Amino acid sequence: MSIFSAIIAREIPADIVFESERIIAFRDIAPRAPMHLLVVPKTEDYANVVELSAGDPELLAEMVAVAQDLASEHADGEFRLVFNTGANAGQSVFHVHAHVLAGGLTEGSLGGE
């Protein structure tokens, strides 16, 4: 079970900003920008965005739409959307997720998880 699955199951607290049947979004605990949210599908079936795009492209499109909505709600609508894929690319949680960053980006704003 990933840390994100534990958040989805409410075993670990998180500052949740959005939830639907298939997606949850919450504030990153180590933000790299004034707005740094994580958009996470509730399924553990996909370790990274490549697997998700092959296995459920509709869910990937839903994640992007949620990112846009959150950027409109919590920032000026402009945002950076980052998917880290693989340990060497900074991925440390192998449950696919998107980083949604907006505002003044800090050093290392493409950071890992």
N, CA, C and O of each residue as an XYZ file, in Angstrom:
452
protein
N       0.854     -1.189      0.000
C       0.000      0.000      0.000
C       0.892      1.242      0.000
O       1.837      1.344      0.782
N       0.578      2.172     -0.881
C       1.355      3.412     -0.942
C       0.847      4.408      0.095
O      -0.237      4.245      0.654
N       1.642      5.431      0.339
C       1.211      6.503      1.240
C      -0.068      7.158      0.714
O      -0.910      7.593      1.499
N      -0.215      7.229     -0.619
C      -1.423      7.831     -1.189
C      -2.644      6.961     -0.912
O      -3.729      7.482     -0.653
N      -2.479      5.649     -0.964
C      -3.589      4.751     -0.626
C      -3.996      4.918      0.829
O      -5.179      4.849      1.164
N      -3.007      5.140      1.694
C      -3.312      5.380      3.108
C      -4.062      6.696      3.293
O      -4.944      6.789      4.147
N      -3.722      7.713      2.504
C      -4.465      8.982      2.556
C      -5.886      8.770      2.056
O      -6.837      9.248      2.673
N      -6.040      8.055      0.941
C      -7.369      7.770      0.391
C      -8.220      7.034      1.417
O      -9.412      7.312      1.548
N      -7.617      6.095      2.147
C      -8.326      5.315      3.166
C      -8.500      6.076      4.476
O      -9.093      5.559      5.423
N      -7.984      7.308      4.533
C      -8.058      8.171      5.713
C      -7.265      7.608      6.891
O      -7.571      7.880      8.053
N      -6.239      6.817      6.566
C      -5.344      6.305      7.601
C      -4.252      7.316      7.928
O      -3.669      7.278      9.011
N      -3.976      8.222      6.988
C      -3.011      9.299      7.160
C      -3.741     10.596      6.836
O      -4.413     10.677      5.807
N      -3.626     11.612      7.689
C      -4.326     12.866      7.398
C      -3.693     13.615      6.227
O      -2.495     13.500      5.969
N      -4.521     14.382      5.529
C      -4.051     15.227      4.438
C      -5.000     16.405      4.319
O      -6.158     16.330      4.731
N      -4.503     17.482      3.757
C      -5.322     18.667      3.491
C      -5.956     18.480      2.114
O      -5.417     18.919      1.099
N      -7.101     17.825      2.103
C      -7.784     17.450      0.872
C      -8.514     18.670      0.306
O      -9.259     19.344      1.017
N      -8.288     18.945     -0.984
C      -8.922     20.089     -1.633
C      -9.947     19.663     -2.680
O     -10.723     20.493     -3.156
N      -9.960     18.380     -3.044
C     -10.906     17.868     -4.039
C     -11.014     16.363     -3.862
O     -10.043     15.680     -3.537
N     -12.239     15.863     -4.090
C     -12.424     14.418     -4.102
C     -13.623     14.077     -4.960
O     -14.671     14.719     -4.886
N     -13.445     13.046     -5.781
C     -14.537     12.496     -6.578
C     -14.498     10.983     -6.402
O     -13.749     10.463     -5.575
N     -15.293     10.300     -7.168
C     -15.324      8.844     -7.081
C     -13.972      8.229     -7.454
O     -13.583      7.204     -6.895
N     -13.244      8.863     -8.413
C     -12.016      8.255     -8.933
C     -10.737      9.008     -8.619
O      -9.647      8.485     -8.847
N     -10.845     10.236     -8.096
C      -9.664     11.081     -7.893
C      -9.726     11.785     -6.551
O     -10.801     12.140     -6.066
N      -8.555     11.982     -5.960
C      -8.424     12.800     -4.761
C      -7.273     13.789     -5.017
O      -6.307     13.466     -5.709
N      -7.392     14.983     -4.455
C      -6.324     15.978     -4.573
C      -6.095     16.595     -3.208
O      -7.039     16.854     -2.461
N      -4.831     16.829     -2.891
C      -4.488     17.386     -1.589
C      -3.208     18.191     -1.696
O      -2.461     18.069     -2.666
N      -2.963     19.018     -0.687
C      -1.767     19.853     -0.658
C      -0.538     18.988     -0.384
O      -0.571     18.081      0.447
N       0.536     19.286     -1.093
C       1.805     18.592     -0.881
C       2.361     19.018      0.478
O       2.276     20.192      0.841
N       2.925     18.082      1.225
C       3.449     18.411      2.560
C       4.787     19.139      2.492
O       5.230     19.708      3.490
N       5.436     19.129      1.329
C       6.698     19.851      1.135
C       6.574     20.682     -0.139
O       7.206     20.366     -1.147
N       5.765     21.739     -0.102
C       5.465     22.479     -1.337
C       6.690     23.111     -1.973
O       7.590     23.597     -1.289
N       6.702     23.093     -3.290
C       7.773     23.684     -4.085
C       7.293     24.936     -4.808
O       8.015     25.497     -5.633
N       6.076     25.375     -4.501
C       5.493     26.583     -5.091
C       4.386     27.042     -4.148
O       3.931     26.261     -3.313
N       3.943     28.297     -4.264
C       2.845     28.761     -3.405
C       1.615     27.856     -3.468
O       0.964     27.628     -2.448
N       1.294     27.342     -4.653
C       0.267     26.313     -4.762
C       0.945     25.053     -5.267
O       1.474     25.030     -6.378
N       0.929     24.014     -4.462
C       1.498     22.725     -4.853
C       0.537     21.651     -4.370
O       0.502     21.300     -3.191
N      -0.233     21.146     -5.309
C      -1.226     20.130     -5.015
C      -0.842     18.831     -5.712
O      -0.150     18.840     -6.731
N      -1.291     17.736     -5.162
C      -1.121     16.431     -5.786
C      -2.490     15.932     -6.217
O      -3.436     15.929     -5.429
N      -2.591     15.513     -7.464
C      -3.817     14.930     -8.001
C      -3.535     13.446     -8.181
O      -2.633     13.061     -8.926
N      -4.316     12.615     -7.491
C      -4.018     11.187     -7.382
C      -5.263     10.367     -7.705
O      -6.316     10.587     -7.107
N      -5.159      9.427     -8.642
C      -6.280      8.520     -8.843
C      -6.403      7.584     -7.644
O      -5.406      7.243     -7.007
N      -7.610      7.182     -7.350
C      -7.824      6.324     -6.182
C      -7.405      4.877     -6.429
O      -7.327      4.094     -5.482
N      -7.140      4.512     -7.652
C      -6.687      3.158     -7.952
C      -5.178      3.051     -7.800
O      -4.444      3.994     -8.098
N      -4.726      1.899     -7.336
C      -3.293      1.609     -7.238
C      -2.788      0.864     -8.471
O      -1.647      0.403     -8.488
N      -3.622      0.741     -9.499
C      -3.291     -0.092    -10.655
C      -2.140      0.433    -11.502
O      -1.560     -0.326    -12.279
N      -1.794      1.717    -11.373
C      -0.801      2.321    -12.266
C       0.301      2.973    -11.442
O       0.033      3.818    -10.587
N       1.535      2.577    -11.703
C       2.674      3.119    -10.961
C       3.077      4.491    -11.476
O       3.596      5.311    -10.719
N       2.840      4.751    -12.773
C       3.294      6.010    -13.358
C       2.365      6.435    -14.486
O       1.445      5.703    -14.851
N       2.609      7.620    -15.036
C       1.727      8.193    -16.046
C       1.750      7.390    -17.351
O       0.747      7.364    -18.065
N       2.848      6.747    -17.672
C       2.922      5.938    -18.889
C       1.967      4.751    -18.776
O       1.223      4.450    -19.709
N       1.997      4.083    -17.629
C       1.071      2.969    -17.407
C      -0.375      3.455    -17.429
O      -1.244      2.800    -18.005
N      -0.629      4.596    -16.807
C      -1.989      5.133    -16.776
C      -2.479      5.491    -18.171
O      -3.616      5.175    -18.523
N      -1.647      6.140    -18.966
C      -2.082      6.548    -20.302
C      -2.401      5.336    -21.175
O      -3.290      5.404    -22.024
N      -1.686      4.234    -20.977
C      -1.955      3.014    -21.741
C      -3.179      2.275    -21.198
O      -3.952      1.700    -21.964
N      -3.351      2.293    -19.883
C      -4.399      1.490    -19.263
C      -5.740      2.179    -19.097
O      -6.779      1.522    -19.147
N      -5.737      3.495    -18.899
C      -6.992      4.212    -18.661
C      -6.830      5.678    -19.074
O      -6.743      6.556    -18.215
N      -6.789      5.946    -20.382
C      -6.583      7.325    -20.836
C      -7.682      8.286    -20.370
O      -7.437      9.483    -20.220
N      -8.873      7.771    -20.145
C      -9.956      8.635    -19.651
C      -9.658      9.134    -18.243
O      -9.960     10.281    -17.913
N      -9.071      8.285    -17.418
C      -8.706      8.694    -16.063
C      -7.588      9.740    -16.110
O      -7.592     10.685    -15.321
N      -6.646      9.579    -17.016
C      -5.596     10.579    -17.176
C      -6.202     11.918    -17.592
O      -5.821     12.959    -17.058
N      -7.131     11.901    -18.529
C      -7.788     13.139    -18.957
C      -8.555     13.772    -17.803
O      -8.595     14.995    -17.674
N      -9.157     12.944    -16.975
C      -9.881     13.440    -15.792
C      -8.908     14.118    -14.824
O      -9.228     15.157    -14.248
N      -7.732     13.535    -14.648
C      -6.722     14.141    -13.769
C      -6.305     15.516    -14.275
O      -6.165     16.452    -13.488
N      -6.106     15.642    -15.583
C      -5.709     16.922    -16.165
C      -6.820     17.945    -15.982
O      -6.545     19.103    -15.666
N      -8.071     17.538    -16.176
C      -9.199     18.454    -15.983
C      -9.298     18.911    -14.532
O      -9.582     20.080    -14.269
N      -9.068     18.005    -13.591
C      -9.079     18.366    -12.168
C      -7.948     19.349    -11.883
O      -8.142     20.315    -11.145
N      -6.773     19.113    -12.457
C      -5.649     20.032    -12.270
C      -6.013     21.431    -12.745
O      -5.733     22.414    -12.059
N      -6.634     21.526    -13.911
C      -7.046     22.830    -14.443
C      -8.051     23.502    -13.514
O      -7.923     24.688    -13.212
N      -9.039     22.755    -13.065
C     -10.051     23.316    -12.158
C      -9.415     23.809    -10.864
O      -9.764     24.881    -10.370
N      -8.494     23.039    -10.316
C      -7.841     23.432     -9.064
C      -6.969     24.664     -9.257
O      -6.921     25.533     -8.386
N      -6.280     24.745    -10.388
C      -5.462     25.929    -10.667
C      -6.347     27.164    -10.821
O      -5.956     28.257    -10.411
N      -7.517     27.006    -11.400
C      -8.449     28.129    -11.519
C      -8.982     28.543    -10.156
O      -9.166     29.729     -9.883
N      -9.226     27.558     -9.308
C      -9.784     27.826     -7.979
C      -8.746     28.370     -6.995
O      -9.062     29.252     -6.197
N      -7.524     27.860     -7.040
C      -6.520     28.181     -6.023
C      -5.411     29.110     -6.506
O      -4.583     29.550     -5.709
N      -5.387     29.410     -7.793
C      -4.355     30.290     -8.354
C      -4.992     31.089     -9.489
O      -6.208     31.280     -9.510
N      -4.189     31.545    -10.414
C      -4.702     32.377    -11.504
C      -5.089     31.570    -12.738
O      -5.339     32.147    -13.796
N      -5.143     30.270    -12.622
C      -5.506     29.415    -13.745
C      -4.319     28.925    -14.554
O      -4.455     28.010    -15.366
N      -3.154     29.529    -14.338
C      -1.940     29.064    -15.009
C      -1.199     28.134    -14.056
O      -1.117     28.393    -12.856
N      -0.665     27.055    -14.603
C      -0.050     26.065    -13.716
C       0.968     25.226    -14.476
O       0.999     25.202    -15.706
N       1.788     24.550    -13.706
C       2.715     23.549    -14.224
C       2.180     22.197    -13.765
O       1.810     22.029    -12.603
N       2.143     21.247    -14.675
C       1.687     19.898    -14.367
C       2.862     18.959    -14.564
O       3.393     18.849    -15.669
N       3.276     18.273    -13.485
C       4.472     17.444    -13.523
C       4.133     16.017    -13.100
O       3.519     15.784    -12.058
N       4.550     15.073    -13.936
C       4.489     13.655    -13.601
C       5.918     13.150    -13.573
O       6.583     13.158    -14.609
N       6.413     12.712    -12.429
C       7.726     12.076    -12.348
C       7.526     10.598    -12.647
O       6.640      9.959    -12.080
N       8.350     10.054    -13.538
C       8.207      8.658    -13.941
C       9.535      7.947    -13.773
O      10.449      8.113    -14.581
N       9.633      7.153    -12.717
C      10.849      6.404    -12.428
C      11.689      7.053    -11.343
O      11.682      8.272    -11.177
N      12.401      6.233    -10.621
C      13.213      6.704     -9.498
C      14.266      7.716     -9.938
O      14.510      8.695     -9.233
N      14.885      7.498    -11.079
C      15.912      8.426    -11.547
C      15.339      9.766    -11.988
O      16.079     10.736    -12.154
N      14.034      9.823    -12.176
C      13.360     11.085    -12.539
C      12.752     11.760    -11.314
O      12.074     12.779    -11.441
N      12.988     11.205    -10.138
C      12.501     11.825     -8.910
C      11.250     11.203     -8.327
O      10.740     11.689     -7.318
N      10.736     10.134     -8.937
C       9.542      9.501     -8.392
C       9.924      8.633     -7.198
O      10.792      7.765     -7.298
N       9.262      8.881     -6.067
C       9.529      8.068     -4.878
C       8.284      7.346     -4.383
O       8.384      6.429     -3.567
N       7.114      7.749     -4.865
C       5.873      7.037     -4.561
C       5.383      6.462     -5.884
O       5.066      7.208     -6.810
N       5.321      5.153     -5.973
C       5.003      4.494     -7.236
C       3.513      4.176     -7.331
O       3.095      3.041     -7.562
N       2.750      5.226     -7.143
C       1.299      5.281     -7.324
C       1.128      6.557     -8.140
O       1.370      7.650     -7.628
N       0.715      6.437     -9.404
C       0.722      7.581    -10.299
C       0.067      8.804     -9.654
O      -0.956      8.693     -8.978
N       0.672      9.962     -9.875
C       0.143     11.216     -9.342
C       0.725     12.378    -10.118
O       1.808     12.282    -10.694
N      -0.002     13.463    -10.124
C       0.434     14.676    -10.802
C       0.682     15.760     -9.780
O      -0.097     15.932     -8.842
N       1.767     16.490     -9.962
C       2.042     17.685     -9.177
C       1.459     18.866     -9.931
O       1.759     19.061    -11.109
N       0.635     19.650     -9.266
C       0.063     20.859     -9.857
C       0.682     22.031     -9.107
O       0.431     22.220     -7.917
N       1.496     22.817     -9.814
C       2.230     23.919     -9.200
C       1.833     25.232     -9.856
O       1.669     25.311    -11.074
N       1.681     26.262     -9.030
C       1.360     27.598     -9.553
C       1.936     28.648     -8.621
O       2.245     28.371     -7.462
N       2.072     29.837     -9.137
C       2.670     30.926     -8.375
C       4.168     30.903     -8.583
O       4.669     30.204     -9.464
N       4.876     31.659     -7.781
C       6.329     31.704     -7.887
C       6.918     30.350     -7.564
O       6.783     29.871     -6.438
N       7.556     29.734     -8.510
C       8.133     28.425     -8.285
C       9.451     28.536     -7.544
O      10.235     29.451     -7.796
N       9.694     27.623     -6.644
C      10.921     27.626     -5.864
C      11.953     26.719     -6.507
O      11.633     25.951     -7.415
N      13.169     26.804     -6.046
C      14.233     25.942     -6.561
C      13.835     24.492     -6.370
O      13.347     24.108     -5.307
N      14.044     23.694     -7.394
C      13.685     22.279     -7.320
C      12.206     22.040     -7.497
O      11.689     21.037     -7.004
N      11.502     22.930     -8.185
C      10.054     22.823     -8.279
C       9.570     21.671     -9.146
O       8.362     21.466     -9.263
N      10.456     20.930     -9.744
C      10.046     19.726    -10.460
C      10.195     18.506     -9.577
O      10.082     17.378    -10.057
N      10.448     18.712     -8.290
C      10.836     17.723     -7.317
C      10.105     16.409     -7.308
O       9.127     16.212     -8.029
N      10.593     15.516     -6.483
C      10.167     14.148     -6.480
C       8.992     13.822     -5.604
O       8.548     14.624     -4.783
N       8.512     12.651     -5.797
C       7.513     11.924     -5.025
C       7.095     10.750     -5.793
O       6.250      9.981     -5.334
